[in-house]
Amino acid sequence: MELSDIDLNLLLLFQRLMQERRVASVAEQMNMSQPGVSNALAKLRSRLGDPLFVRGPGGVVPTPFALRLAEPVSQALATLHAALNPVTGFDPLGATRTMTIGMTDIGEVVFLPALLERLSRDAPGIALNTVRNTGVNLSDEMADGRVDLAIGLLPQLKGGFYQRRLFDQRYVCLFRRGHPLEDAPLTLAAWREAEHLVVVSAGTGHGQVDEWLKRRGVRRQVRLTVPHFMSVGYILQRTDLIATVPEQLALQLAKPFSLSLRALPMKLPGAPIHLLWHARVQQDEANRWMRGVVIDLFADTDKHGLAARPAN
């Protein structure tokens, strides 16, 4: 027998008869006439090939087949009811799930420590998983529900996405403490003549710095090029190279790697860092709660009043 052969209302009637054992009571509860209940029961008997209920003292008595059927039908109906009427109010303390966030290697350094610290206190049952937008098709992964949120400079996420601006990422110059530039003015000439560590992080948006410099003919002495930011602290700590990096990353690296950061001798365009999510999870309470945590931890205080808007 296929599920399409059974009317859901007949299963509801079956459950009520199991509970009440009286046709008149079920008819009143389901706003039906007693003949209507009897006709519906006749259809269900025909579909299942069993009498299901027989007359007894004061009402009806279930057959052995009906007794075996009662629990799975009740569970199935309860599952459907719960799915169609979800409990409102997300409880982070009691939640147990894994949430996936798309971010760059910079994001892992800048966002994860504070985020995990907050979750350990407010939502200890929530685990995090991160993916790189350069390693997956982030748009498809979020549309299909495999990635819950994304943080960064992600202009490719447009139609079907919401975004909330967190802050404008500024760039600074980073080098080891004791570097010859530490006690000297960081002029444009000094910056150009120093040996540079350059990060070519394809697909992250931070390549806009190199494009900006090229368009304006600003040349520098590039000694080393690497494809990610993870090695920056280790390299700068032991060399006289300098690097132009996002300010939030520099602040995280300065203390553990004994580095100094200085304002650049030119004004580079800031990179707008957004929190993004797909329209399919706009009303999801767990996602909404996590978005609130990210905004509370990382959004500029003067931008807290900005509402989320569709990405474009």
C-alpha positions, 0 to 999 in steps of 0.5 A: 500500500502506498501513502497516496492511498490513505487520506490523512484525515482517516488516520486522524479519525483512527487516532481519535477513535483509539483515544475516545472509543466512542463514535459520538465523541469523535464526531463532536471533536472532528465536527462531523456527523455520526454517519460521517464518522461511520462512512469514513471508518468504512473507507479506512477498513476497506483500505487496510483490510481489517475491521479495526473497531468492533462494537463493545460495552459503551462504545467500540473496541480496537482489533489486534491489528488496530492495536499494533497500528496505534503507536506508529500512527500516533508517532507519525502524526506527532512528527507531522504536527511538530514539523508544521508547528515548530516550537518558537524561541531558540534556546542556545543553551540547550541547542546541539548542532553544527553550524558552518561559516564561510570565511577566509584564513584572515577570518579564522584568525580575526573572528573565531577566537572571540566567537568560540569564547562566546559560544562556550559560554552561551551555546556550549552545544553548538560546534562550528565548521568553517569553509573557504569560499575559494574551496567551494561554490559558496553561493550554491553551498549556502543556497542548498543549506550546507553553509549557514553564514559567510563573513568577509568581502564577498561581492559574488553573493548577490541575488537571494542573499541578505547582508549586514555590514560589519565594518570597513577593513582598513590596511596597515603596514606590519613589521617586526619590533626593532625593524629599522622603520620602527623609529623612522617616519614611514614615508612613501619612499621608505615604504617603497624601498623596503622589502615586501612580503605580499599575499596574493589571496585569490578570490578573497577580495583583498587583491584589490590593494594590489590592483589599486597600487598598480593602477596608480603606478605605485611600485614596491620591492617584492621579496616574497609572495605567498598565497595566504596570510597564515605564514605572515606572522612567522615570516615578519618575526624573523626578517626585515620584510614588511607587509601591507595587511588588514588592520584587524589581522595586524592587531591579532598578530602584533602581540604573539609575534612581537610585531609593530603596525603603522599607518600607511603613507598613502590612503588605500580604499577600505574593504567593506566586511559583511555578514551574509546569509541566504534568504532561505534561512532569513526566518530560521531562529538558530541562524538569526541567533548566530547572526546576532552574536556575530553582529554583537561581537564584530559590528562597528558600534556606530553601525549597530542600527543598520538593518540587514538588506538584500545583497546586490 
